[in-house]
Amino acid sequence: MDHDRLLTVMRRLSIEAGATIMDIYNSDDFDVRAKSDDSPVTAADEAADALISAGLRAEFPDVVLVTEEQAATHSASADTFLIVDPLDGTKEFVHRRGDFTVNIALVEKGVPTRGVVYAPAKGRMFFTQADGTSVEETGAFDPDHVGSTKDIKVSNSDNGDLMVVASKSHRDEATDAYIGQYNVKDMTSAGSSLKFCLVATGEADLYPRLGRTMEWDTAAGHAVLVGAGGKVVRFDDHEPLAYGKTGYANPFFIAHAPGVKLKPA
């Protein structure tokens, strides 16, 4: 895989999809439907999925493509595949809270190695460079030219006075009980894969997720976090979270800066 070319394509498609999403987000009204699992879907999800899928298939026709909106058509994945959530945080989108992202990632041998997370309503973009390290881009987000970037790095946490980030839409008593085992300085909430990125930039130290997620929800943020020196592990045994699982469903997991001494499940 040519990682330089991949980054160029993933970044461009995420920006183009973000523009499409924002056109619908800023419209007077949009329809919301329920999928078979009762999760919401909008025209923005579908338009972004179509745009990204067409772009990736044109550029990388021999690489398996997995997307949320086409999940019913996917069979067992290959060792290498592209995985897309065209609009992560649809509930945030529907309620016009802005915490939604476009996510495109490459998985190689069960590990997300490259990824782009773009939050168009927040004006934030994070991606892994060709060498696997992560940056945040600032500026106008020109699809054809990378703007100013800054290296991002996880915090040097020592397990004291932790900043914890949790989901806006999926917070529950089990999550609160787990967080309660730590010395927490403060907590923040965020939607979608932005939680991974807050850990990646050092704005948070710990993100536990004790709830349902799919691989397309997490792969891009996972790649960005690892590229910034962080880790994503299973909640039950603290082994690395792997990808390419049957059905693409994730177990509970914890994303964290390496200095955080994880508590048992």
N, C-alpha and C positions, 0 to 999 in steps of 0.2 A: 504494500500500500504506500502510495506517495503521500506522506503526511502534509507536506507543504500544499499540494494541490487540494487535498481533502479539506484543510483548514479554510482555504480560499472559498471553496464551494459551500461548506457548511455555514460559514459566516455570512456569505452573500444571501443564501437562501433564508437564513434566520431573519435577516433584516427585511428582506422582501416579504416574508410571511408576517413579520411584525407590522409592516405598513398595512397589509391587508386586514389584519386583526384590528388595528386601530381605526381603520375606516368604519368598520362595523361597530366597534366599541363607542365611537363618537356619534353614531347615528341616533336618531330620535328613539328608535325601538328596534328590537330584534327578537326573533322567535327562540324559545328554549324548549327542547324536547328531552324526553327521558330515554336513555338506552336500556338495553335488556337488563342491566344490573342496577337500574334506577339512577345512575349517574347522569348529570346533565350534558347535553351536547348542543352546540349552536352552529349557525352558519359560519362563524369564524373558525371553529375547530375544523370544519369540513373544507373550507376554502384554503386554510393554511396547510392542511394535510395534502390536498391535491397539488398545491404549488411545490411543496418540499419533495413530495414523492416523485413528481415528474422531473424535478431538477436532479435528484440523486440518481434516478434510474437512467437519465440521459448521460450523466457523467461517469457513473460506476455501474454499468449494466450487469457485470458479473458478480457483484457483491449482494448477498441476501439483504433485503430491506424489511424491517419490522416497524410498523407504526400502530399507534393506539387505535386510530379510526378504521384500520383494516385488520384488526386483531383476529377476526373470525376466519380469515384466510390463511393465517400463519400455521405452519407445521413446525416440527423440531428445527431449531436453528443450526446454522453452520458454526464452525470454529470462529469465523470472522463474519460479523454482520453489522449493518448500520441500524440504529434504533432511534425512533422519533416519537416525541410527544409534541404535536404541533401547537397545542395550547394547554399547558399544564396550569391548573388552577382555574378551571372553568367556573367554579362557584365564585371565586374572586372576580372574575370577568363579569358574570351575571349581576353581581351586586355592586359593580363598578368601584371596586376597592383597589384595583391597579396591581395587586400582587400576583400577576400571572406571567408565564414565561413561555418562550419557544425553546425547545430542547432537541438537539441533534447530537448523537454520539456514535462512536465506533467502539465495538467490543471485539477483542482479540483473545481467544483462548479463555473465555469466561471473565475477562477483566475489561472494564471500560477504560480505554487508553487515551482517547481524544474526545473532546466535547465542547459544545457551545451552549451557553445559557444566555438568552436575551430577554430582558424585561422591558418591552417597548413603552409601557405606561410610566415606568420608573426611570427610564433613560439610563439603564445599567446593562452592560454586557460583559460577560466573563467567558474566556475560552482558553483552551490549552494550545500552546504553540507547537510547532512541528517537533520540537525536542521533548514535549510532554510537560513542560513547566507551564504554569497558569498565570494569566494576566487579566487585568480589567482594562477595557478600552473606554476612553472618554471622548466626547466630541459629537460630531454630526452623524456618525454611523453611515458613512457613504458605503453603499454595497460593494463598490469596486476598489476602494482604497482604505486600508487600515489606518485609523487615526492614532492619536497619542495613546500609549499604553503604559501601565505601571505594573511591576511585578507584585504579586500578592503572596502572602505567607500566613500560615496559621499562627495563632498566639503561642507564647511560651508559658502556657498554663502549668501551674504546679499543684492543681487540684484545690486551691484555695480561692475564694471569691470568684467563682465561676460565673460567666455570662452564659445563660442557657437560652436557646431558641426553640420554640415549639410551634406546632401548626395552629393557624387561626381557625380552621374549620374542623379539626379532628382531635382536639384536646379532650382527654378523658381522665377519670380518677386513677387508672392504672399508670398513665404517664406522669401524673402529678405525684403519685406515691414513689415512683422510681426517682424522679427528680429530687424528691425530698430526702434522699440518702446523701446528697451532695451538699457542700458548703456553697450556696448560691448567692452571689452578689446581687444579681438582678436577672430578670427574664425579659425577653422580647418575643414577639410573635411575627410570623411571616407566612405567606402562602407559597405554594408551589416549591420549585427547586431552589428558590432564593435562600432557603434555610441552609442548604449545603454551601452556598456562596458566602453567606455571613460567617460561617465557620472558616471558610477558605481565606477570607480577608482578615481574620482575627477579630471581627466584630462580635463573634460568639465563640464559645469554647466547646459546646456540647449540644447535639441535636439528637435526642432519642425519638424513635418512631415506633410506637406500639400500636400499629394499625395496618390496615390493608394498603399496600402499594403494588404497583406493577413495575417491571424493569424499565419501561419507557418513561415512568415518572422520575426515576432516580439516576439513570445511566450518565446523562450529561453532567449533572451536578456532582455525581460521584467522581467522574474524571477530573473535573475542575478542582475538587477538594484534594484529591490525591496529588495532582500537579502542584498544589500549594503546600504539600507536606502533611496533609491530613490522612485520616483513615476512615473506612466504613466497614463495620463488622456486624455479624449476626448478633442479635440480642441474647440468644440462648447460650452460645458457647464462645462468643467473641472471635470466631473465625472470620476471615474475610468474606464479605458478601459477594457471591458469585453470580454470573449471568449466563443466559442460555438455558435456563431451567424449563422444564415441561410446563407449558401454560403461561410462562413468563411472570408468575406471581412471586413476590418477595416475601421472605419471613420478616418478622420484626427486626429492626436494626438500630445501630447507634453510629452516628457520624461524629467525629471528635478530633480535637487536636491531640497529638501523641502524648503530651504531658499530662492529660487527664487520666487518672487511675480509675478505670471503670469498676463500678460496683457489680456484684453478681445479679443475675436475673431474678 
